[in-house]
């Protein structure tokens, strides 16, 4: 048996209805309200961009504190749900698996800019805390030195084993470490 390690980056979109079953607040409502308040702030401040959510946690009074807390709690919930489901679904595929990093993309800088077509809709999608990016390192066992490229195999298998359990799955990066 040969053990090959691969490093994967995966972007996962949770179904907001599934999240709402576990949360007191609706992820869609939180994302929509954040987009409206942040858009108004950007317009009033004459900004050419929309700031990341972390900017508003350091600036009290700009965005409703309860709304920021709801986004933070939903972000934590989404990350936990993704971790549990990925661990459960990929356990049979890999000999070992280590989560290196997990980040909810609602807290990253939006790629949409004021004045772009559908800016509010795209901003709402960005600030809805149901998209998680995860980096993991996994070991996969193969038969005696098959010479097979494990990058393509691993990324395809991860997508195949996760696609039915999330709204969307995208393997953004996969590299073989050995």
Protein Blocks (a to p, Z undefined) as FASTA:
>chain_A
ZZddddddddddddfklmmmmpmbdfklmmmmmmmmmmmmmmmnopabdcdfklmmmmgh
kacfklmmmmmmmmmmmmmmmmmmmmmmmmmmpmbdcdfbdcdfklpccfbdehiahklm
mmmmmmpccbccddddddddddehklpafklmmmmmmmmmmmmmpfbdcdfbdcdfZZ
